[in-house]
Amino acid sequence: MRPAATSDRPAVAKMIHARCDWMERRGLPTWRESVDDLAGQCDNPYGDVWLLEMDGSRIVGRTTVQDQGPPWGWTTEERSEPAFYLNTSVTDPALRHLRLGTLMAWWALDRAAGEGREWVRRDCLWPDLVRYYEAQGFTLFHEVERTGYRLHMLGRRAERIEGLQEWFRTGMPAPPSAGR
């Protein structure tokens, strides 16, 4: 995992287009209208867009990791707890068997724990994603209506993930297991 750079925009856009194609073939909603915006976030001066890179140059995932979540959807007490907030995570559909989305979530959990944060939180629009994130160990805490959409607010306690750094160093064929 590494911070995104302006030069990554074309590769990130290509990966997101591939994911959109995959989703559309399955009748799922996509980010097709937002590809330029999501790829353009590589220019983000805050350094909160992170990329998963494979073989030293192939971008196979992107996520945004922020220090603050939205002012809605979480209680005042929850917002006061040190946390990372993940959003706009996208992975290369050709490598689904490597569980790249899970790997990025575990990276965030490990990094958050290493920085003394208590939580990794995220939100999503679709119930299918809720089930996917729950399979990664996240818990659904709240559902809120926001600008005509129902958002699902999930979180998981930060923790060190044994074997994660070795996976990144060696490129083992499957991510390590994470405790729950």
Secondary structure, DSSP 8 states (H G I E B T S, - for coil): -EE--GGGHHHHHHHHHHHHHHHHHTT----GGGHHHHHHGGG-TT--EEEEEETTTEEEEEEEEESS--SSSS-HHHHHS-EEEEEEEEE-GGGGGG-HHHHHHHHHHHHHHHTT--EEEEEES-HHHHHHHHHTT-EEEEEEEETTEEEEEEEEE----TTHHHHHHH--SS------
